[in-house]
């Protein structure tokens, strides 16, 4: 029973260490990367809004023979 408990504690501590490392990596992003992400989000939002305003755009092709 004690060995099982030790393994569980070991696994929990590994998960905590990975979580902390992940948070540190996320917090250490430089300002240029964050600015680039924000600009890309603005562009993606603008494209989404354009498609929502004109939902039929691109759905039909008119061909004359």
C-alpha positions in Angstrom: 0.0 0.0 0.0 2.8 2.4 0.8 4.5 1.8 -2.6 1.3 2.6 -4.4 1.0 5.8 -2.4 4.6 6.8 -3.2 4.0 6.2 -6.9 0.9 8.4 -6.8 2.8 11.2 -5.0 5.6 10.9 -7.5 3.2 11.2 -10.5 1.5 14.1 -8.8 4.8 15.9 -8.3 5.8 15.3 -11.9 2.4 16.8 -13.1 2.9 19.8 -10.9 6.5 20.4 -12.2 5.3 20.1 -15.8 2.5 22.6 -15.1 4.8 25.1 -13.6 7.3 24.7 -16.5 4.4 25.2 -18.9 3.3 28.4 -17.1 6.8 29.8 -17.1 7.2 29.2 -20.8 3.9 30.9 -21.5 4.8 33.9 -19.3 8.2 34.4 -20.9 6.9 35.1 -24.4 8.4 38.3 -25.7 6.3 41.4 -26.6 6.8 41.0 -30.3 5.3 37.5 -30.3 2.3 38.7 -28.3 1.8 41.7 -30.6 2.0 39.4 -33.6 -0.6 37.1 -32.1 -3.0 40.0 -31.4 -2.7 41.3 -34.9 -3.3 37.9 -36.4 -6.4 37.6 -34.2 -7.7 41.0 -35.5 -7.2 39.8 -39.1 -9.0 36.5 -38.4 -11.9 38.3 -36.7 -12.2 40.7 -39.6 -12.3 37.8 -42.1 -14.9 36.0 -40.0 -17.1 39.2 -39.8 -16.8 39.6 -43.6 -18.1 36.1 -44.2 -20.9 36.6 -41.7 -22.1 39.8 -43.4 -22.1 38.2 -46.8 -22.8 34.5 -46.1 -23.6 33.8 -49.8 -20.3 35.0 -51.0 -18.5 32.2 -52.8 -21.3 29.7 -52.5 -22.5 30.1 -56.1 -20.7 30.3 -59.4 -22.5 31.9 -62.4 -21.4 30.5 -65.8 -22.6 31.8 -69.1 -22.1 29.7 -72.2 
